[in-house]
Protein backbone atom coordinates (compact mmCIF):
# COMPACT_ATOMS: atom_id res chain seq x y z
CA UNK A 1 0.00 0.00 0.00
CA UNK A 2 1.03 3.59 -0.68
CA UNK A 3 1.81 5.60 2.45
CA UNK A 4 2.76 9.00 0.98
CA UNK A 5 2.34 11.00 -2.26
CA UNK A 6 3.88 14.20 -3.61
CA UNK A 7 4.17 15.95 -6.96
CA UNK A 8 7.62 15.72 -8.52
CA UNK A 9 9.02 19.28 -8.70
CA UNK A 10 10.01 19.01 -12.38
CA UNK A 11 7.66 17.70 -15.02
CA UNK A 12 4.59 15.45 -15.05
CA UNK A 13 5.62 12.93 -12.38
CA UNK A 14 4.49 11.70 -8.98
CA UNK A 15 6.54 10.51 -6.01
CA UNK A 16 5.16 7.78 -3.78
CA UNK A 17 6.21 6.12 -0.54
CA UNK A 18 5.13 2.54 0.13
CA UNK A 19 5.05 -0.03 2.90
CA UNK A 20 7.70 -1.99 0.98
CA UNK A 21 10.16 0.70 2.18
CA UNK A 22 10.64 2.36 -1.20
CA UNK A 23 10.24 5.78 -2.77
CA UNK A 24 9.12 5.51 -6.39
CA UNK A 25 8.83 8.04 -9.21
CA UNK A 26 5.92 7.65 -11.65
CA UNK A 27 5.47 9.19 -15.10
CA UNK A 28 1.96 10.55 -15.61
CA UNK A 29 2.48 10.43 -19.39
CA UNK A 30 3.64 6.80 -19.49
CA UNK A 31 1.51 5.65 -16.52
CA UNK A 32 4.50 3.64 -15.37
CA UNK A 33 7.32 3.65 -12.81
CA UNK A 34 10.53 5.40 -13.91
CA UNK A 35 12.69 5.30 -10.76
CA UNK A 36 12.93 3.60 -7.35
CA UNK A 37 14.92 4.15 -4.13
CA UNK A 38 15.24 1.56 -1.37
CA UNK A 39 14.86 3.33 1.99
CA UNK A 40 15.02 0.49 4.52
CA UNK A 41 12.10 2.08 6.37
CA UNK A 42 8.50 2.93 5.47
CA UNK A 43 8.10 6.56 4.39
CA UNK A 44 5.02 8.22 5.85
CA UNK A 45 5.40 11.73 4.38
CA UNK A 46 6.91 13.27 1.24
CA UNK A 47 7.36 16.96 0.48
CA UNK A 48 8.52 18.97 -2.55
CA UNK A 49 8.47 22.55 -3.82
CA UNK A 50 7.60 23.18 -7.46
CA UNK A 51 10.65 24.07 -9.54
CA UNK A 52 13.15 23.35 -6.75
CA UNK A 53 15.63 20.47 -6.54
CA UNK A 54 14.88 19.50 -2.93
CA UNK A 55 12.71 16.68 -1.58
CA UNK A 56 12.15 15.68 2.03
CA UNK A 57 10.84 12.39 3.38
CA UNK A 58 9.72 11.39 6.87
CA UNK A 59 9.80 7.88 8.34
CA UNK A 60 9.09 7.29 12.04
CA UNK A 61 11.54 9.67 13.74
CA UNK A 62 13.74 10.03 10.67
CA UNK A 63 13.78 13.06 8.36
CA UNK A 64 15.77 12.90 5.11
CA UNK A 65 16.50 15.73 2.66
CA UNK A 66 17.23 14.84 -0.97
CA UNK A 67 18.79 16.85 -3.79
CA UNK A 68 17.72 16.01 -7.32
CA UNK A 69 20.51 15.76 -9.90
CA UNK A 70 19.74 16.22 -13.59
CA UNK A 71 21.30 15.05 -16.81
CA UNK A 72 19.07 17.69 -18.37
CA UNK A 73 16.30 20.07 -17.37
CA UNK A 74 12.87 20.38 -18.87
CA UNK A 75 12.83 23.49 -21.02
CA UNK A 76 9.19 23.69 -22.01
CA UNK A 77 6.04 21.56 -21.97
CA UNK A 78 4.33 20.83 -25.28
CA UNK A 79 1.65 18.49 -23.97
CA UNK A 80 1.85 15.98 -26.83
CA UNK A 81 4.50 13.75 -28.36
CA UNK A 82 6.79 15.60 -30.76
CA UNK A 83 7.30 13.92 -34.13
CA UNK A 84 9.85 16.32 -35.69
CA UNK A 85 11.77 19.52 -34.89
CA UNK A 86 13.38 22.00 -37.30
CA UNK A 87 15.48 24.99 -36.23
CA UNK A 88 15.55 28.17 -38.29
CA UNK A 89 17.53 31.41 -37.84
CA UNK A 90 16.93 33.27 -41.10
CA UNK A 91 20.51 32.67 -42.19
CA UNK A 92 21.86 35.80 -40.50
CA UNK A 93 22.81 35.32 -36.84
CA UNK A 94 22.02 38.39 -34.78
CA UNK A 95 19.47 39.83 -37.20
CA UNK A 96 16.70 37.25 -37.09
CA UNK A 97 15.68 35.39 -33.94
CA UNK A 98 16.23 31.66 -33.71
CA UNK A 99 13.00 29.69 -33.97
CA UNK A 100 12.18 26.01 -33.55
CA UNK A 101 9.17 24.56 -35.35
CA UNK A 102 7.90 21.19 -34.16
CA UNK A 103 5.14 18.91 -35.35
CA UNK A 104 3.17 16.99 -32.73
CA UNK A 105 1.06 13.86 -32.57
CA UNK A 106 -2.11 15.91 -32.00
CA UNK A 107 -2.01 17.26 -35.58
CA UNK A 108 -0.38 20.58 -34.74
CA UNK A 109 2.77 22.48 -35.67
CA UNK A 110 4.08 24.75 -32.93
CA UNK A 111 6.57 27.60 -33.29
CA UNK A 112 8.84 27.90 -30.23
CA UNK A 113 11.48 30.33 -29.00
CA UNK A 114 14.42 28.04 -28.08
CA UNK A 115 15.93 30.62 -25.71
CA UNK A 116 12.90 30.86 -23.43
CA UNK A 117 10.81 27.80 -24.34
CA UNK A 118 7.85 30.07 -25.09
CA UNK A 119 5.30 28.72 -27.56
CA UNK A 120 4.85 31.63 -29.96
CA UNK A 121 2.05 30.30 -32.12
CA UNK A 122 0.43 27.05 -33.25
CA UNK A 123 -1.24 25.64 -36.34
CA UNK A 124 -4.01 23.10 -35.77
CA UNK A 125 -4.94 20.87 -38.69
CA UNK A 126 -8.44 19.62 -39.29
CA UNK A 127 -9.90 16.70 -37.35
CA UNK A 128 -8.04 13.45 -38.03
CA UNK A 129 -5.25 15.06 -40.09
CA UNK A 130 -1.59 14.49 -39.27
CA UNK A 131 1.60 16.23 -40.39
CA UNK A 132 3.77 14.30 -42.86
CA UNK A 133 6.35 17.07 -43.33
CA UNK A 134 6.70 20.81 -42.81
CA UNK A 135 9.12 23.71 -43.20
CA UNK A 136 9.23 27.24 -41.86
CA UNK A 137 10.56 30.32 -43.66
CA UNK A 138 11.48 32.85 -40.99
CA UNK A 139 12.10 35.89 -43.26
CA UNK A 140 8.61 35.41 -44.72
CA UNK A 141 7.03 34.20 -41.46
CA UNK A 142 5.42 31.47 -43.52
CA UNK A 143 4.82 27.83 -42.62
CA UNK A 144 4.31 25.16 -45.26
CA UNK A 145 2.73 21.89 -44.15
CA UNK A 146 2.25 18.63 -46.01
CA UNK A 147 -0.40 16.37 -44.48
CA UNK A 148 -0.31 12.59 -44.51
CA UNK A 149 -3.21 12.49 -46.95
CA UNK A 150 -1.18 14.65 -49.37
CA UNK A 151 -2.69 18.12 -48.88
CA UNK A 152 -0.30 21.10 -48.98
CA UNK A 153 -1.07 24.30 -47.10
CA UNK A 154 0.59 27.60 -46.27
CA UNK A 155 -0.04 29.43 -42.98
CA UNK A 156 0.78 32.87 -41.65
CA UNK A 157 3.08 32.48 -38.62
CA UNK A 158 2.44 36.05 -37.46
CA UNK A 159 -0.99 35.20 -36.05
CA UNK A 160 -1.83 33.03 -33.05
CA UNK A 161 -3.22 30.56 -33.87
CA UNK A 162 -1.75 30.51 -37.37
CA UNK A 163 -4.12 31.31 -40.21
CA UNK A 164 -4.12 29.18 -43.36
CA UNK A 165 -3.54 31.37 -46.44
CA UNK A 166 -4.04 28.76 -49.14
CA UNK A 167 -4.38 25.01 -49.52
CA UNK A 168 -3.78 22.59 -52.40
CA UNK A 169 -5.75 19.40 -51.92
CA UNK A 170 -4.26 16.03 -52.81
CA UNK A 171 -7.13 15.45 -55.25
CA UNK A 172 -5.89 18.39 -57.38
CA UNK A 173 -2.32 17.07 -57.67
CA UNK A 174 -1.16 14.86 -60.52
CA UNK A 175 0.97 12.82 -58.10
CA UNK A 176 0.98 12.71 -54.31
CA UNK A 177 3.66 14.71 -52.52
CA UNK A 178 5.77 12.89 -49.92
CA UNK A 179 8.10 15.61 -48.53
CA UNK A 180 8.96 19.28 -48.88
CA UNK A 181 11.79 21.73 -48.30
CA UNK A 182 11.86 25.53 -48.53
CA UNK A 183 14.73 26.92 -50.59
CA UNK A 184 15.62 30.47 -49.56
CA UNK A 185 17.83 32.86 -51.51
CA UNK A 186 18.15 36.37 -50.06
CA UNK A 187 19.57 39.07 -52.36
CA UNK A 188 19.56 42.10 -50.04
CA UNK A 189 20.08 41.24 -46.35
CA UNK A 190 19.33 44.74 -45.05
CA UNK A 191 16.15 45.07 -47.09
CA UNK A 192 14.95 41.60 -46.17
CA UNK A 193 15.51 42.29 -42.49
CA UNK A 194 13.68 45.64 -42.63
CA UNK A 195 10.74 43.98 -44.41
CA UNK A 196 10.61 41.31 -41.74
CA UNK A 197 10.55 43.94 -38.97
CA UNK A 198 7.73 45.75 -40.75
CA UNK A 199 5.76 42.54 -41.17
CA UNK A 200 6.15 41.62 -37.49
CA UNK A 201 5.02 45.11 -36.45
CA UNK A 202 1.90 44.90 -38.62
CA UNK A 203 1.20 41.22 -38.08
CA UNK A 204 0.90 40.31 -41.74
CA UNK A 205 3.20 38.25 -43.94
CA UNK A 206 1.64 39.97 -46.92
CA UNK A 207 3.25 43.27 -45.89
CA UNK A 208 6.65 41.70 -46.63
CA UNK A 209 5.78 41.77 -50.32
CA UNK A 210 3.93 45.08 -50.67
CA UNK A 211 6.29 47.66 -49.24
CA UNK A 212 6.78 49.25 -52.65
CA UNK A 213 10.19 47.68 -53.29
CA UNK A 214 11.00 45.20 -56.01
CA UNK A 215 11.08 41.72 -54.52
CA UNK A 216 14.08 39.70 -55.73
CA UNK A 217 14.22 37.32 -52.76
CA UNK A 218 13.29 33.70 -53.32
C-alpha positions as CSV (number, residue, x, y, z in Angstrom):
1,X,0.0,0.0,0.0
2,X,1.0,3.6,-0.7
3,X,1.8,5.6,2.5
4,X,2.8,9.0,1.0
5,X,2.3,11.0,-2.3
6,X,3.9,14.2,-3.6
7,X,4.2,16.0,-7.0
8,X,7.6,15.7,-8.5
9,X,9.0,19.3,-8.7
10,X,10.0,19.0,-12.4
11,X,7.7,17.7,-15.0
12,X,4.6,15.4,-15.0
13,X,5.6,12.9,-12.4
14,X,4.5,11.7,-9.0
15,X,6.5,10.5,-6.0
16,X,5.2,7.8,-3.8
17,X,6.2,6.1,-0.5
18,X,5.1,2.5,0.1
19,X,5.0,0.0,2.9
20,X,7.7,-2.0,1.0
21,X,10.2,0.7,2.2
22,X,10.6,2.4,-1.2
23,X,10.2,5.8,-2.8
24,X,9.1,5.5,-6.4
25,X,8.8,8.0,-9.2
26,X,5.9,7.7,-11.6
27,X,5.5,9.2,-15.1
28,X,2.0,10.5,-15.6
29,X,2.5,10.4,-19.4
30,X,3.6,6.8,-19.5
31,X,1.5,5.6,-16.5
32,X,4.5,3.6,-15.4
33,X,7.3,3.7,-12.8
34,X,10.5,5.4,-13.9
35,X,12.7,5.3,-10.8
36,X,12.9,3.6,-7.3
37,X,14.9,4.2,-4.1
38,X,15.2,1.6,-1.4
39,X,14.9,3.3,2.0
40,X,15.0,0.5,4.5
41,X,12.1,2.1,6.4
42,X,8.5,2.9,5.5
43,X,8.1,6.6,4.4
44,X,5.0,8.2,5.8
45,X,5.4,11.7,4.4
46,X,6.9,13.3,1.2
47,X,7.4,17.0,0.5
48,X,8.5,19.0,-2.6
49,X,8.5,22.5,-3.8
50,X,7.6,23.2,-7.5
51,X,10.6,24.1,-9.5
52,X,13.2,23.3,-6.7
53,X,15.6,20.5,-6.5
54,X,14.9,19.5,-2.9
55,X,12.7,16.7,-1.6
56,X,12.2,15.7,2.0
57,X,10.8,12.4,3.4
58,X,9.7,11.4,6.9
59,X,9.8,7.9,8.3
60,X,9.1,7.3,12.0
61,X,11.5,9.7,13.7
62,X,13.7,10.0,10.7
63,X,13.8,13.1,8.4
64,X,15.8,12.9,5.1
65,X,16.5,15.7,2.7
66,X,17.2,14.8,-1.0
67,X,18.8,16.8,-3.8
68,X,17.7,16.0,-7.3
69,X,20.5,15.8,-9.9
70,X,19.7,16.2,-13.6
71,X,21.3,15.1,-16.8
72,X,19.1,17.7,-18.4
73,X,16.3,20.1,-17.4
74,X,12.9,20.4,-18.9
75,X,12.8,23.5,-21.0
76,X,9.2,23.7,-22.0
77,X,6.0,21.6,-22.0
78,X,4.3,20.8,-25.3
79,X,1.7,18.5,-24.0
80,X,1.9,16.0,-26.8
81,X,4.5,13.7,-28.4
82,X,6.8,15.6,-30.8
83,X,7.3,13.9,-34.1
84,X,9.8,16.3,-35.7
85,X,11.8,19.5,-34.9
86,X,13.4,22.0,-37.3
87,X,15.5,25.0,-36.2
88,X,15.6,28.2,-38.3
89,X,17.5,31.4,-37.8
90,X,16.9,33.3,-41.1
91,X,20.5,32.7,-42.2
92,X,21.9,35.8,-40.5
93,X,22.8,35.3,-36.8
94,X,22.0,38.4,-34.8
95,X,19.5,39.8,-37.2
96,X,16.7,37.2,-37.1
97,X,15.7,35.4,-33.9
98,X,16.2,31.7,-33.7
99,X,13.0,29.7,-34.0
100,X,12.2,26.0,-33.6
101,X,9.2,24.6,-35.4
102,X,7.9,21.2,-34.2
103,X,5.1,18.9,-35.3
104,X,3.2,17.0,-32.7
105,X,1.1,13.9,-32.6
106,X,-2.1,15.9,-32.0
107,X,-2.0,17.3,-35.6
108,X,-0.4,20.6,-34.7
109,X,2.8,22.5,-35.7
110,X,4.1,24.8,-32.9
111,X,6.6,27.6,-33.3
112,X,8.8,27.9,-30.2
113,X,11.5,30.3,-29.0
114,X,14.4,28.0,-28.1
115,X,15.9,30.6,-25.7
116,X,12.9,30.9,-23.4
117,X,10.8,27.8,-24.3
118,X,7.9,30.1,-25.1
119,X,5.3,28.7,-27.6
120,X,4.9,31.6,-30.0
121,X,2.0,30.3,-32.1
122,X,0.4,27.0,-33.3
123,X,-1.2,25.6,-36.3
124,X,-4.0,23.1,-35.8
125,X,-4.9,20.9,-38.7
126,X,-8.4,19.6,-39.3
127,X,-9.9,16.7,-37.4
128,X,-8.0,13.5,-38.0
129,X,-5.2,15.1,-40.1
130,X,-1.6,14.5,-39.3
131,X,1.6,16.2,-40.4
132,X,3.8,14.3,-42.9
133,X,6.4,17.1,-43.3
134,X,6.7,20.8,-42.8
135,X,9.1,23.7,-43.2
136,X,9.2,27.2,-41.9
137,X,10.6,30.3,-43.7
138,X,11.5,32.8,-41.0
139,X,12.1,35.9,-43.3
140,X,8.6,35.4,-44.7
141,X,7.0,34.2,-41.5
142,X,5.4,31.5,-43.5
143,X,4.8,27.8,-42.6
144,X,4.3,25.2,-45.3
145,X,2.7,21.9,-44.1
146,X,2.2,18.6,-46.0
147,X,-0.4,16.4,-44.5
148,X,-0.3,12.6,-44.5
149,X,-3.2,12.5,-46.9
150,X,-1.2,14.6,-49.4
151,X,-2.7,18.1,-48.9
152,X,-0.3,21.1,-49.0
153,X,-1.1,24.3,-47.1
154,X,0.6,27.6,-46.3
155,X,0.0,29.4,-43.0
156,X,0.8,32.9,-41.7
157,X,3.1,32.5,-38.6
158,X,2.4,36.1,-37.5
159,X,-1.0,35.2,-36.0
160,X,-1.8,33.0,-33.1
161,X,-3.2,30.6,-33.9
162,X,-1.7,30.5,-37.4
163,X,-4.1,31.3,-40.2
164,X,-4.1,29.2,-43.4
165,X,-3.5,31.4,-46.4
166,X,-4.0,28.8,-49.1
167,X,-4.4,25.0,-49.5
168,X,-3.8,22.6,-52.4
169,X,-5.8,19.4,-51.9
170,X,-4.3,16.0,-52.8
171,X,-7.1,15.5,-55.2
172,X,-5.9,18.4,-57.4
173,X,-2.3,17.1,-57.7
174,X,-1.2,14.9,-60.5
175,X,1.0,12.8,-58.1
176,X,1.0,12.7,-54.3
177,X,3.7,14.7,-52.5
178,X,5.8,12.9,-49.9
179,X,8.1,15.6,-48.5
180,X,9.0,19.3,-48.9
181,X,11.8,21.7,-48.3
182,X,11.9,25.5,-48.5
183,X,14.7,26.9,-50.6
184,X,15.6,30.5,-49.6
185,X,17.8,32.9,-51.5
186,X,18.2,36.4,-50.1
187,X,19.6,39.1,-52.4
188,X,19.6,42.1,-50.0
189,X,20.1,41.2,-46.4
190,X,19.3,44.7,-45.1
191,X,16.2,45.1,-47.1
192,X,15.0,41.6,-46.2
193,X,15.5,42.3,-42.5
194,X,13.7,45.6,-42.6
195,X,10.7,44.0,-44.4
196,X,10.6,41.3,-41.7
197,X,10.6,43.9,-39.0
198,X,7.7,45.7,-40.7
199,X,5.8,42.5,-41.2
200,X,6.2,41.6,-37.5
201,X,5.0,45.1,-36.4
202,X,1.9,44.9,-38.6
203,X,1.2,41.2,-38.1
204,X,0.9,40.3,-41.7
205,X,3.2,38.3,-43.9
206,X,1.6,40.0,-46.9
207,X,3.2,43.3,-45.9
208,X,6.6,41.7,-46.6
209,X,5.8,41.8,-50.3
210,X,3.9,45.1,-50.7
211,X,6.3,47.7,-49.2
212,X,6.8,49.3,-52.6
213,X,10.2,47.7,-53.3
214,X,11.0,45.2,-56.0
215,X,11.1,41.7,-54.5
216,X,14.1,39.7,-55.7
217,X,14.2,37.3,-52.8
218,X,13.3,33.7,-53.3
